[in-house]
Amino acid sequence: MTTGRFDLAIVGGGIVGLATARQLLKKKPGLALAVVEKEAEVAAHQTGHNSGVLHAGLYYAPGSKKALLCREGKAALEAYAVERGIPFEHCGKLVVARDESELPRLEGIRERAARNGVEGLEEIGPDRIRELEPHAAGIRALWSPRTGIIDFRRVAEAYAEDVRSNGGAIFTGRRVVGIEERGGERIVKTTKGEIACSDLVTCAGLHSDRVAAMTGHAGNERIVPFRGDYYTLKPEARRLVRGLIYPVPDPRFPFLGVHFTKTIHGDVLAGPNAVLAFAREGYKRTDFSPADLFQTLTYSGFRKLARKFWKTGLTEMWRDWSKRAFTVELARYVPEIRACARSLWRPTAPWWTTSRSARDPTSSTSEMPRPRPPRPLSPSAGSSRSSRSAGSGSSDRVGVHSHRVCRSSREISTAARVVEGPSDFKSMLSSGP
Ligand SMILES: Cc1cc2nc3c(=O)[nH]c(=O)nc-3n(C[C@H](O)[C@H](O)[C@H](O)COP(=O)(O)OP(=O)(O)OC[C@H]3O[C@@H](n4cnc5c(N)ncnc54)[C@H](O)[C@@H]3O)c2cc1C
């Protein structure tokens, strides 16, 4: 059964599919266009579950398409957000060097960022770090004041409204299961009938390789999903982070490392870990798809990645199971996080009552606890068993909630969910979305 005939169909109602639809309708008014999305609503996967950062383009190779797209895209998105009344904030981003060994890499980023024309970029020392992020520890940092935060789900929903108001159709709850050519048309087979179109664009996110294969033009690339575990700081701990606190990325490794991200809704995300996911859109540790896992394990690209980064992978897995190890890593950047966590295992006074200056975000920075030297992450930092048992019963003192997403090695994600409620370790680690 053909449910419609269109000039153009777009597979995928994430931000890429919707932005493409919106732009094409703007360029060609009257175009008969349909977006086909398998979920009941748009932005259900990566778009609705990312960190919400409006990146300023610090890292990209100067002159590259990515660098250009990042700068122009940010400006265009901010203009759109103003036009549509979507809130965003330039909360700024601090890329922090913890020790001397990171300084050459920080300098490399500074050079790139300067050549990319990142606005207001400053290279700063400990005093200015404390002024901007009183609880962060570091010997030197880059400050990008125009890096911002926004809710990308909200942006995607606004794009969807634009598509509809310009005559486009959005079919949700229809999974594309096959694509074929018939009588000079492309036929998109979905779980709720067929759609005929002259042209087709696929923007299927975590399934982009499979949907591309349906068109007969698949390359050798495959999606390898990784699940990212985030924690969210409890409201009483949010004062520890004012904006975005990032590590200096190490180009030898595929993951950026844990960082702190304030969201436009006022939460502070801490993380993520990145562990291999057993299902492409699996947000729980227990989510398992035999087909997805088989495809990952038999993909030569994954085996190459695993051979090269098995140690990093094991560390990430360890942190996934041990909240204590995760906390140790977070505390390298915001040492007071460790103090929060300590109160879990030694339940004395709640951590936020131990220091008046720590409770009062407006108090002088000289009263703030001094940064501690970095501690190496090691399994001896804690065990998942001890974390769980020690955590139970001290629910109100936990500084962080857990929060999971999935991503591939190319930062391709599935979803996330903040685990609310009693926050003893066991419930945080075992309950998923
Ligand atoms: C953890 C994480 C954090 C990130 N943080 C940031 C950030 O701070 N700032 C930033 O700019 N970017 C960030 N990103 C990147 C950003 O989220 C993605 O680049 C972007 O959301 C990709 O959008 P998309 O439309 O391609 O994919 P998606 O949002 O995943 O959309 C793809 C859509 O296709 C649909 N689909 C798939 N298969 C089918 C099918 N067979 N039939 C019908 N529909 C189908 C899916 O249901 C989905 O809705 C982050 C990514 C991750 C993983």
The ligand as an SDF file (V2000), in Angstrom:
LIG
                    3D

 53 58  0  0  0  0  0  0  0  0999 V2000
   27.0220   11.6330   24.2310 C   0  0  0  0  0  0  0  0  0  0  0  0
   26.9510   12.6470   23.1390 C   0  0  0  0  0  0  0  0  0  0  0  0
   27.0890   13.9840   23.4150 C   0  0  0  0  0  0  0  0  0  0  0  0
   27.0440   14.9060   22.3790 C   0  0  0  0  0  0  0  0  0  0  0  0
   27.1520   16.2190   22.6880 N   0  0  0  0  0  0  0  0  0  0  0  0
   27.0590   17.1410   21.7040 C   0  0  0  0  0  0  0  0  0  0  0  0
   27.1140   18.5100   22.0100 C   0  0  0  0  0  0  0  0  0  0  0  0
   27.2450   18.8750   23.1770 O   0  0  0  0  0  0  0  0  0  0  0  0
   27.0210   19.4020   21.0030 N   0  0  0  0  0  0  0  0  0  0  0  0
   26.8660   19.0040   19.7060 C   0  0  0  0  0  0  0  0  0  0  0  0
   26.7940   19.8690   18.8190 O   0  0  0  0  0  0  0  0  0  0  0  0
   26.7970   17.6980   19.3800 N   0  0  0  0  0  0  0  0  0  0  0  0
   26.8760   16.7660   20.3490 C   0  0  0  0  0  0  0  0  0  0  0  0
   26.7840   15.4550   20.0470 N   0  0  0  0  0  0  0  0  0  0  0  0
   26.5850   15.0810   18.6440 C   0  0  0  0  0  0  0  0  0  0  0  0
   25.1050   15.2640   18.2330 C   0  0  0  0  0  0  0  0  0  0  0  0
   24.2310   14.8130   19.2340 O   0  0  0  0  0  0  0  0  0  0  0  0
   24.8500   14.4750   16.9600 C   0  0  0  0  0  0  0  0  0  0  0  0
   25.8000   14.8410   15.9930 O   0  0  0  0  0  0  0  0  0  0  0  0
   23.4690   14.7390   16.3840 C   0  0  0  0  0  0  0  0  0  0  0  0
   22.4500   14.6610   17.3460 O   0  0  0  0  0  0  0  0  0  0  0  0
   23.2000   13.7320   15.2840 C   0  0  0  0  0  0  0  0  0  0  0  0
   21.8960   13.9120   14.8060 O   0  0  0  0  0  0  0  0  0  0  0  0
   21.2680   12.8660   13.7950 P   0  0  0  0  0  0  0  0  0  0  0  0
   20.0190   13.4500   13.3000 O   0  0  0  0  0  0  0  0  0  0  0  0
   22.3200   12.4860   12.7950 O   0  0  0  0  0  0  0  0  0  0  0  0
   21.0630   11.5410   14.6610 O   0  0  0  0  0  0  0  0  0  0  0  0
   19.8560   11.1290   15.6420 P   0  0  0  0  0  0  0  0  0  0  0  0
   19.4900   12.2490   16.5390 O   0  0  0  0  0  0  0  0  0  0  0  0
   20.2710    9.8620   16.2880 O   0  0  0  0  0  0  0  0  0  0  0  0
   18.6650   10.8880   14.6550 O   0  0  0  0  0  0  0  0  0  0  0  0
   18.5950    9.7940   13.7820 C   0  0  0  0  0  0  0  0  0  0  0  0
   17.1290    9.4090   13.6860 C   0  0  0  0  0  0  0  0  0  0  0  0
   16.9850    8.4290   12.6850 O   0  0  0  0  0  0  0  0  0  0  0  0
   15.9580    7.5600   13.1120 C   0  0  0  0  0  0  0  0  0  0  0  0
   16.0710    6.2920   12.3860 N   0  0  0  0  0  0  0  0  0  0  0  0
   17.1080    5.4230   12.4140 C   0  0  0  0  0  0  0  0  0  0  0  0
   16.8450    4.3550   11.6600 N   0  0  0  0  0  0  0  0  0  0  0  0
   15.6180    4.5590   11.1330 C   0  0  0  0  0  0  0  0  0  0  0  0
   14.7910    3.7720   10.2700 C   0  0  0  0  0  0  0  0  0  0  0  0
   15.1650    2.5790    9.7930 N   0  0  0  0  0  0  0  0  0  0  0  0
   13.5720    4.2670    9.9480 N   0  0  0  0  0  0  0  0  0  0  0  0
   13.1540    5.4730   10.3950 C   0  0  0  0  0  0  0  0  0  0  0  0
   13.8920    6.2360   11.2210 N   0  0  0  0  0  0  0  0  0  0  0  0
   15.1130    5.7730   11.5760 C   0  0  0  0  0  0  0  0  0  0  0  0
   16.2250    7.4010   14.5980 C   0  0  0  0  0  0  0  0  0  0  0  0
   15.1000    6.9320   15.3170 O   0  0  0  0  0  0  0  0  0  0  0  0
   16.6130    8.8090   14.9860 C   0  0  0  0  0  0  0  0  0  0  0  0
   15.5560    9.5750   15.4630 O   0  0  0  0  0  0  0  0  0  0  0  0
   26.8500   14.4970   21.0450 C   0  0  0  0  0  0  0  0  0  0  0  0
   26.7020   13.1490   20.7710 C   0  0  0  0  0  0  0  0  0  0  0  0
   26.7630   12.2370   21.7960 C   0  0  0  0  0  0  0  0  0  0  0  0
   26.6290   10.8100   21.4800 C   0  0  0  0  0  0  0  0  0  0  0  0
  1  2  1  0
  2  3  1  0
  2 52  2  0
  3  4  2  0
  4  5  1  0
  4 50  1  0
  5  6  2  0
  6  7  1  0
  6 13  1  0
  7  8  2  0
  7  9  1  0
  9 10  1  0
 10 11  2  0
 10 12  1  0
 12 13  2  0
 13 14  1  0
 14 15  1  0
 14 50  1  0
 15 16  1  0
 16 17  1  0
 16 18  1  0
 18 19  1  0
 18 20  1  0
 20 21  1  0
 20 22  1  0
 22 23  1  0
 23 24  1  0
 24 25  2  0
 24 26  1  0
 24 27  1  0
 27 28  1  0
 28 29  2  0
 28 30  1  0
 28 31  1  0
 31 32  1  0
 32 33  1  0
 33 34  1  0
 33 48  1  0
 34 35  1  0
 35 36  1  0
 35 46  1  0
 36 37  1  0
 36 45  1  0
 37 38  2  0
 38 39  1  0
 39 40  1  0
 39 45  2  0
 40 41  1  0
 40 42  2  0
 42 43  1  0
 43 44  2  0
 44 45  1  0
 46 47  1  0
 46 48  1  0
 48 49  1  0
 50 51  2  0
 51 52  1  0
 52 53  1  0
M  END
$$$$
